[in-house]
């Protein structure tokens, strides 16, 4: 017969066992939660770029309120306070009047926002006609840098337009014939173009865009990063920014994104991601809705925090940029990202 003492000891053992089981379960749940949650760290920088008021290369005309972004008190002050870099195109730099560009550069400086310019960095060696990312005039990038300097701009970021994809992989389509350079030859020419821009802006950093769908293997991306580092040393790109083909059926982005992000980080670079809708979106509302879903989808799959995100459109939507209170504008999407994305931490 068990005495009261023995019964008490038995109960105590059961309590201790139950406690240990609960502790083990709690540790297991905590481990799973950590694995599923984004790694902690600084919030990503927020970059911003929109279709300007010029006719787009594909012929459509949107964002006629683009120049108003730079007016004092323009109705996007909250989003404006949250972005750290504003990106424009080389075409815009080389086509707009002096006074207009001077005012834009002064506006960005006043608001402590870095100027980034998208530049083609693939040299034309009797190839690449009509191909994106090319530089057909050997002084084209140098001239853009010199004009920015002349008009008071401070070029802090060179945005290289998909050099690996368009310079190495792209074979051509219709009237476009790709150069198909080797990685070594491409890196050499690319480095030469970077040096031209840095002869004017010595400290300009490089952020390189590449399409997730277009990179055929993580090992090629690793070789490319290493070769560019060999050419440029500490002046190599600080980050690879992924242009995600969100609805592609040819190569779904989820199959490639994890390994590409891992490769970039293994080779010592940061990564960024472009947040946008798709060209299939037929209204401003659907484009913004798609972009929100894409933010959630990326964060659900990729737990490594990017060093920056780019809120951007080069599509026919949204058709207006202002005001930020309208749920159909890019500045609205900046604010939505900062307040809802798990990795944003509220932004600035």
Secondary structure by P-SEA (a helix, b strand, c coil): cccaaaaaaaaaaaaaaaaaaaaaaaaaaaaaaaaaccccccccbbbbbcccccccccccccccccccccccccccaaaaacccbbbbcaaaaacccaaaaaaaaaaaaaacbbbbbbbbccccccccccccccccccaaaaaaaaaaaaacccccbbbbcccccccccccccccbbbccccaaaaaaaaaaaaaaaaaccccbbbbbbbbccccccaaaaaaaaaaaaaacccccccbbbbbcccccccccccccaaaaaaaaaaacbbbbbbbbbccccccaaaaaaaaaaaaaaaaacccccccccccccccccccccccccccccaaaaaaaaaaccccccccc
